[in-house]
Amino acid sequence: MADAPAQWLTIIGIGEDGPDGLALAAHDALAQAQLVMGAARHLALLPALDCPVVEWPVPFADGIPLLMAQRGQRVVLLVSGDPFWFGAGSVVTRDLDPGEWRALPVPSTFGLAAARLGWALERTACIGLHAAPLTRIRPHLGPGRRVIALLRDGAAVRDMGRYLVEQGFGASTLHVLEALGGPREQVRVTTAAALAFTDIAHPVALGVACAGDGVVIPCISGLQDSLFDHDGQISKRPVRALALSALAPRPGETLWDIGAGSGSIGIEWLLAHPANRAVAFEVDPARAARAHANAAALGVDHLQVVTGRAPASLVQQATPDAIFIGGGLSEVLLADLFDTMPPGTRLVAHAVTLESEALLARVHAQRGGGLLRIDLAEAAPLGTRRGWRASFPIVQWSVTL
């Protein structure tokens, strides 16, 4: 068996207390290093070193080639806290063999924040928003919920306060946690509505004890239609719930949402689990843009939106575990999917027109699966009384390829 690659990289998590918080192994690695890399803030925490020092560039990705060029030297990389919890560790080691590196973490900002606030981490949502939209907090907002968010700077904290007010959670208690674990540590408390601090120092985390009467995003499929901006091209709430039930999202899976319209199916797929992925295909550019905006507003901005007509637009996309066809159903599309998708792929298709109904009836006879007709009616005014207003019936075909 070939020898394991020599370990050349040590990733050291460092806190605001600098070298005082480092383990003996980290001090030994620094003493033996031929090169030390890190952000300017981290390098400034250390005393003078005997080896060359390289400041990690911005944007972060530009530093990866610089690091890889040092392969074979004894290199120390300084990062914040725990490198593998919303840190740089997984990015840096992605293309390295396990024997080439080791990591020496210190307490994360999340751990330090929980220790200051007395919050149980396993019952607290922990999110990193350094370079991500603040709207990613949206699925976690609800009375009694607690969130610890890592933020870029004081301006981002103030933006978060305004966002919480806009969402109806201005009564939330905010714990502004600055430079935790070091001599500059400061913890201040206010509410989102009253937030007025203008001197918030980096690095900063925000503890949110959520309160207010804003709309809470449910944990199950079938969100209110009012949560989505749409032009009428949307799978209505009960139909959407039935579609998601048939699609049966599992952690870490990828969905193709073909004929995405408002993006509601893909968005709910992503909300089902944080590790899920979804690609929304929509031929109309305005609807594609609307789907992307809906995803961002509901905290799942990682919905990938592709503008184009299926099946041509499907090429070179991540292989799906499940496919939903809400628009653009055709014999050509179904034939392409059956020819190209791997066995085990789950497919759910909806039909509204007589022609698409006939198509699903025919392929159901040929391919099997389940065929379901959905007839819905809602109570509506009828003169001085009420009656049932029926929607167009929908036929749902679900099958495993």
C-alpha positions as CSV (number, residue, x, y, z in Angstrom):
1,M,0.0,0.0,0.0
2,A,1.3,3.4,-0.9
3,D,2.6,5.6,1.9
4,A,0.1,8.2,3.2
5,P,0.9,11.8,2.1
6,A,3.1,13.8,4.6
7,Q,1.1,16.0,6.9
8,W,2.1,19.6,5.9
9,L,-0.8,21.8,6.9
10,T,-2.0,22.6,10.4
11,I,-5.3,24.5,10.7
12,I,-5.3,26.3,14.0
13,G,-8.5,27.9,15.4
14,I,-7.8,31.0,17.3
15,G,-10.0,33.1,19.5
16,E,-9.9,36.7,20.6
17,D,-7.6,35.8,23.5
18,G,-4.9,35.0,21.0
19,P,-2.1,32.5,22.0
20,D,-3.4,32.3,25.5
21,G,-6.3,30.1,24.4
22,L,-4.2,27.7,22.2
23,A,-3.3,24.1,23.2
24,L,0.3,23.0,23.5
25,A,0.0,21.2,20.1
26,A,-0.9,24.6,18.5
27,H,2.1,26.3,20.1
28,D,4.4,23.5,18.8
29,A,3.0,23.8,15.3
30,L,3.6,27.6,15.3
31,A,7.2,27.1,16.6
32,Q,8.0,24.6,13.8
33,A,6.1,26.4,11.0
34,Q,8.0,27.4,7.8
35,L,5.1,29.7,6.9
36,V,2.0,31.1,8.7
37,M,-1.0,32.3,6.8
38,G,-4.2,34.0,8.1
39,A,-6.4,37.1,8.1
40,A,-4.7,40.3,9.3
41,R,-6.8,40.2,12.5
42,H,-5.7,36.7,13.4
43,L,-2.0,37.4,12.6
44,A,-2.1,40.5,14.8
45,L,-3.1,38.4,17.8
46,L,0.3,36.5,17.7
47,P,3.7,37.8,18.9
48,A,6.5,38.1,16.3
49,L,7.2,34.9,14.5
50,D,10.5,33.5,13.2
51,C,9.0,32.4,9.9
52,P,7.5,34.2,6.9
53,V,3.9,35.4,7.3
54,V,1.4,35.7,4.5
55,E,-1.9,37.6,4.9
56,W,-4.9,35.8,3.5
57,P,-6.4,37.8,0.6
58,V,-10.0,38.9,0.1
59,P,-12.0,37.3,-1.4
60,F,-11.3,34.2,0.5
61,A,-11.2,31.9,-2.6
62,D,-8.1,33.8,-3.9
63,G,-6.1,32.4,-1.0
64,I,-6.6,28.7,-1.9
65,P,-4.0,28.7,-4.8
66,L,-1.5,30.5,-2.6
67,L,-1.9,27.9,0.1
68,M,-1.7,25.0,-2.3
69,A,1.5,26.4,-3.8
70,Q,3.1,25.8,-0.4
71,R,2.4,22.1,-0.4
72,G,5.3,20.2,1.2
73,Q,6.3,23.0,3.6
74,R,5.2,23.1,7.2
75,V,2.3,25.6,7.0
76,V,0.1,26.9,9.7
77,L,-3.3,28.4,8.7
78,L,-5.0,30.6,11.3
79,V,-8.8,30.7,11.3
80,S,-11.6,31.7,13.7
81,G,-12.6,29.3,16.5
82,D,-13.8,25.9,15.2
83,P,-12.6,25.6,11.5
84,F,-15.4,23.1,10.7
85,W,-18.4,25.0,12.1
86,F,-19.3,27.8,9.6
87,G,-15.5,28.1,9.2
88,A,-12.9,27.7,6.5
89,G,-11.9,24.2,7.2
90,S,-14.1,22.3,4.8
91,V,-13.2,24.7,1.9
92,V,-9.4,24.5,2.6
93,T,-9.3,20.7,2.9
94,R,-11.7,19.8,0.1
95,D,-8.9,18.8,-2.3
96,L,-6.5,17.4,0.3
97,D,-6.0,13.9,1.4
98,P,-6.8,13.2,5.0
99,G,-3.1,12.6,5.8
100,E,-2.0,16.0,4.6
101,W,-3.6,18.1,7.3
102,R,-4.8,18.3,10.9
103,A,-7.1,20.8,12.7
104,L,-6.7,22.2,16.2
105,P,-10.0,24.0,17.1
106,V,-10.8,26.3,20.0
107,P,-14.3,27.1,21.3
108,S,-16.5,28.4,18.5
109,T,-18.3,31.7,18.7
110,F,-21.5,29.8,19.0
111,G,-20.2,28.0,22.0
112,L,-19.0,31.2,23.6
113,A,-22.3,32.9,22.9
114,A,-24.3,30.1,24.4
115,A,-22.0,30.2,27.5
116,R,-22.7,33.9,27.9
117,L,-26.5,33.7,27.3
118,G,-27.2,30.3,29.0
119,W,-28.8,28.9,25.9
120,A,-28.8,25.2,25.1
121,L,-27.0,25.0,21.7
122,E,-28.9,21.8,20.7
123,R,-32.2,23.9,20.9
124,T,-30.8,27.0,19.3
125,A,-30.5,27.7,15.5
126,C,-26.9,28.5,14.6
127,I,-26.4,30.3,11.3
128,G,-23.5,32.0,9.6
129,L,-24.4,35.2,7.7
130,H,-20.9,36.7,7.0
131,A,-21.4,36.5,3.3
132,A,-25.0,35.3,3.1
133,P,-28.3,37.2,2.8
134,L,-29.8,38.1,6.1
135,T,-33.1,36.5,4.9
136,R,-31.6,33.1,5.7
137,I,-32.8,33.7,9.2
138,R,-36.4,33.7,8.0
139,P,-37.3,30.0,8.5
140,H,-36.2,30.3,12.1
141,L,-38.4,33.2,13.1
142,G,-41.2,32.5,15.5
143,P,-42.2,33.4,19.1
144,G,-40.0,31.6,21.6
145,R,-37.3,30.6,19.0
146,R,-33.7,31.4,19.7
147,V,-31.1,32.1,17.0
148,I,-27.3,32.8,17.2
149,A,-26.1,34.4,14.0
150,L,-22.6,35.3,13.0
151,L,-22.6,38.7,11.2
152,R,-20.1,40.6,9.1
153,D,-20.0,43.9,11.1
154,G,-22.1,46.5,12.9
155,A,-23.9,47.6,9.8
156,A,-25.1,44.0,9.3
157,V,-26.4,43.9,12.9
158,R,-28.4,47.1,12.3
159,D,-29.7,45.7,9.0
160,M,-30.8,42.6,10.8
161,G,-32.7,44.7,13.4
162,R,-34.6,46.5,10.6
163,Y,-35.3,43.2,8.9
164,L,-36.8,41.7,12.0
165,V,-39.0,44.8,12.4
166,E,-40.2,44.5,8.8
167,Q,-41.1,40.8,9.4
168,G,-43.2,41.6,12.4
169,F,-40.6,40.5,15.0
170,G,-39.5,43.9,16.3
171,A,-40.2,42.8,19.9
172,S,-37.3,40.3,19.7
173,T,-34.6,40.7,22.3
174,L,-31.2,41.1,20.7
175,H,-27.9,40.2,22.4
176,V,-25.1,42.0,20.6
177,L,-22.0,39.9,21.3
178,E,-18.7,41.5,20.3
179,A,-15.2,40.1,20.3
180,L,-16.2,37.1,22.5
181,G,-13.4,35.5,24.6
182,G,-10.9,38.5,24.3
183,P,-10.1,41.7,26.2
184,R,-12.5,43.7,23.9
185,E,-15.5,41.4,24.7
186,Q,-18.8,43.3,25.2
187,V,-22.4,42.0,25.4
188,R,-25.2,44.5,25.1
189,V,-29.0,43.9,25.1
190,T,-31.7,45.7,23.3
191,T,-34.7,44.9,21.1
192,A,-34.9,44.9,17.3
193,A,-37.2,47.9,17.3
194,A,-35.0,49.9,19.7
195,L,-31.6,48.9,18.3
196,A,-29.5,52.1,18.1
197,F,-25.9,51.1,18.7
198,T,-23.6,52.8,16.3
199,D,-20.2,51.5,17.6
200,I,-20.6,47.7,17.2
201,A,-17.2,46.2,16.8
202,H,-16.1,43.3,14.6
203,P,-16.1,40.3,15.2
204,V,-19.8,40.2,16.2
205,A,-22.5,37.7,16.8
206,L,-26.2,38.3,17.4
207,G,-28.3,36.3,19.8
208,V,-32.0,36.6,18.9
209,A,-34.7,35.7,21.3
210,C,-37.6,35.9,18.9
211,A,-40.9,37.6,19.8
212,G,-43.6,39.3,17.9
213,D,-46.7,38.6,15.7
214,G,-45.0,38.1,12.3
215,V,-45.9,35.2,10.0
216,V,-44.2,32.0,11.1
217,I,-43.2,29.6,8.3
218,P,-44.7,26.2,9.2
219,C,-42.6,23.1,9.5
220,I,-44.7,21.0,7.1
221,S,-45.4,21.3,3.4
222,G,-48.3,23.3,2.1
223,L,-47.4,26.9,2.9
224,Q,-49.9,29.7,2.6
225,D,-50.2,30.9,-1.0
226,S,-49.8,34.5,0.3
227,L,-46.1,33.7,1.2
228,F,-45.3,33.5,-2.5
229,D,-45.4,36.4,-5.1
230,H,-47.0,34.9,-8.2
231,D,-49.0,35.7,-11.3
232,G,-51.5,32.9,-10.8
233,Q,-49.0,30.3,-12.0
234,I,-48.6,28.5,-8.7
235,S,-49.5,25.1,-7.3
236,K,-52.1,26.0,-4.7
237,R,-51.5,25.1,-1.0
238,P,-53.5,21.8,-0.9
239,V,-52.2,20.6,-4.2
240,R,-48.6,21.6,-3.3
241,A,-48.9,19.6,0.0
242,L,-50.0,16.5,-2.0
243,A,-47.2,17.0,-4.5
244,L,-44.5,17.3,-1.7
245,S,-46.0,14.2,0.0
246,A,-45.6,12.2,-3.3
247,L,-42.1,13.6,-3.9
248,A,-41.1,12.5,-0.3
249,P,-38.0,14.7,0.2
250,R,-35.2,13.1,2.2
251,P,-32.1,14.8,3.7
252,G,-29.5,15.7,1.2
253,E,-31.5,15.0,-1.9
254,T,-31.8,17.1,-5.1
255,L,-35.0,18.1,-6.9
256,W,-35.7,19.2,-10.4
257,D,-38.8,21.4,-10.5
258,I,-39.7,21.6,-14.2
259,G,-42.1,24.4,-15.1
260,A,-41.4,26.1,-11.8
261,G,-43.7,29.1,-12.0
262,S,-43.4,30.9,-8.7
263,G,-40.9,28.3,-7.5
264,S,-43.1,27.1,-4.6
265,I,-42.4,23.4,-5.0
266,G,-38.6,23.8,-5.1
267,I,-38.7,26.3,-2.2
268,E,-40.7,23.9,0.0
269,W,-38.4,21.1,-0.9
270,L,-35.4,23.2,0.3
271,L,-37.3,24.1,3.5
272,A,-37.8,20.4,4.3
273,H,-34.1,20.0,5.2
274,P,-31.0,22.3,5.1
275,A,-28.9,19.8,3.1
276,N,-31.4,19.6,0.3
277,R,-30.8,21.1,-3.2
278,A,-33.2,22.1,-5.9
279,V,-33.0,23.3,-9.5
280,A,-36.1,25.2,-10.8
281,F,-36.6,25.3,-14.6
282,E,-38.8,28.0,-16.0
283,V,-39.1,29.1,-19.6
284,D,-40.6,32.6,-18.8
285,P,-37.8,35.0,-17.6
286,A,-40.2,37.1,-15.5
287,R,-41.4,34.0,-13.7
288,A,-37.9,32.7,-13.3
289,A,-36.9,36.0,-11.6
290,R,-40.0,35.8,-9.4
291,A,-39.1,32.3,-8.3
292,H,-35.6,33.4,-7.3
293,A,-37.0,36.4,-5.4
294,N,-39.5,34.1,-3.6
295,A,-36.7,31.8,-2.6
296,A,-34.6,34.6,-1.2
297,A,-37.5,36.1,0.7
298,L,-38.2,32.7,2.4
299,G,-34.6,32.1,3.4
300,V,-33.6,29.5,0.7
301,D,-31.7,31.7,-1.7
302,H,-29.7,28.7,-2.8
303,L,-32.5,27.6,-5.1
304,Q,-30.9,27.4,-8.5
305,V,-33.1,28.9,-11.2
306,V,-32.5,27.9,-14.9
307,T,-34.3,29.9,-17.6
308,G,-35.2,27.7,-20.5
309,R,-37.5,25.0,-21.9
310,A,-37.2,21.4,-20.9
311,P,-35.7,19.0,-21.9
312,A,-33.1,21.2,-23.6
313,S,-32.4,23.1,-20.4
314,L,-31.9,20.0,-18.3
315,V,-28.5,19.2,-19.6
316,Q,-25.4,19.5,-17.4
317,Q,-27.4,19.8,-14.2
318,A,-26.9,17.9,-11.0
319,T,-28.6,14.5,-11.3
320,P,-31.9,14.6,-9.3
321,D,-33.3,12.2,-6.8
322,A,-36.8,13.5,-7.5
323,I,-38.5,15.4,-10.4
324,F,-41.7,17.4,-10.3
325,I,-43.3,18.5,-13.6
326,G,-45.7,21.3,-13.0
327,G,-45.6,22.8,-16.4
328,G,-44.4,21.9,-19.9
329,L,-45.5,18.3,-19.7
330,S,-45.1,16.5,-23.0
331,E,-44.4,13.0,-24.4
332,V,-40.9,14.2,-25.5
333,L,-40.0,15.4,-22.0
334,L,-41.2,12.1,-20.4
335,A,-39.4,10.0,-22.9
336,D,-36.2,12.0,-22.3
337,L,-36.4,11.5,-18.5
338,F,-37.1,7.8,-18.8
339,D,-34.1,7.5,-21.1
340,T,-31.6,9.5,-19.1
341,M,-32.5,9.4,-15.5
342,P,-31.1,6.7,-13.2
343,P,-33.3,3.9,-11.7
344,G,-34.8,4.9,-8.5
345,T,-35.5,8.5,-9.5
346,R,-39.0,9.6,-8.2
347,L,-41.2,11.4,-10.7
348,V,-44.4,13.4,-10.0
349,A,-46.3,15.1,-12.8
350,H,-49.4,17.2,-12.7
351,A,-51.9,17.7,-15.5
352,V,-54.7,20.2,-15.8
353,T,-55.7,20.0,-19.5
354,L,-57.6,17.2,-21.1
355,E,-54.6,16.6,-23.4
356,S,-52.1,16.3,-20.6
357,E,-54.5,14.1,-18.6
358,A,-54.7,11.8,-21.6
359,L,-50.9,11.7,-21.7
360,L,-50.6,10.7,-18.1
361,A,-53.4,8.1,-18.4
362,R,-51.4,6.5,-21.3
363,V,-48.0,6.5,-19.6
364,H,-49.6,5.2,-16.4
365,A,-50.9,2.2,-18.3
366,Q,-47.5,1.7,-19.8
367,R,-45.2,2.4,-16.8
368,G,-47.3,1.9,-13.7
369,G,-47.1,4.1,-10.6
370,G,-50.0,5.8,-9.0
371,L,-52.7,8.0,-10.7
372,L,-54.6,10.4,-8.5
373,R,-57.4,12.9,-9.5
374,I,-57.6,15.9,-7.2
375,D,-60.9,17.8,-7.1
376,L,-61.0,20.8,-4.8
377,A,-63.7,23.3,-3.9
378,E,-63.7,26.2,-1.5
379,A,-66.6,27.9,0.1
380,A,-67.4,31.3,-1.6
381,P,-70.3,33.8,-1.5
382,L,-73.3,32.9,-3.6
383,G,-75.7,35.7,-3.6
384,T,-76.8,36.2,0.1
385,R,-75.6,32.7,0.9
386,R,-72.5,30.5,0.3
387,G,-71.7,27.8,-2.2
388,W,-68.8,25.7,-3.4
389,R,-66.5,27.2,-5.9
390,A,-64.7,24.4,-7.7
391,S,-61.1,24.6,-9.0
392,F,-60.0,22.8,-12.2
393,P,-59.4,19.1,-11.4
394,I,-55.7,18.1,-11.3
395,V,-54.4,14.6,-12.2
396,Q,-51.2,13.6,-10.4
397,W,-49.0,10.8,-11.7
398,S,-46.3,9.5,-9.3
399,V,-43.8,6.8,-10.3
400,T,-40.3,5.5,-9.5
401,L,-38.3,5.2,-12.7
